[in-house]
């Protein structure tokens, strides 16, 4: 699906967002405004890929952490990854899953690591705007390979 088209000239700053790139201004459930640019504070792999022995069988995911992004709907269980439990906790996994599925997270107002999760199993169609002191450039990333 084509969202917008624009002409890119290397070394020249875009004067305005490309036609069609302005969206609704209402804040969403994650405290970010749909269609508006949000600064990315970090890009991190999902927890199953952390450490010396990554658990790739649980998928390859990458998170773009967004400034000011946090759950405003008092979500439950987010951020608790039972699929990566140490083997010693496998006997109580179903109990932990049930708890995570019904317990409201505390401290969501102070969250600093929320954002957009992307997987290598589906198309991305992600539009990034990179700003340097001398220019702003848009990049479209359509998938994760490698």
Buried (B, 14 or more C-beta within 10 A) or exposed (E): EEEEEEEEEEEEEBEEBBEEBEEEEEEEEBBBBEEEBBEBBEEBEBBBBEEEEBBEEBEBBBBBBBEBBBBBEEBBBEEBBBEBBEEEEEEEEEEBBEBBEEEEBEEBEEBEEBBBEBBBEEEBEBBEBEEEEEEBBBEEEEEBEE
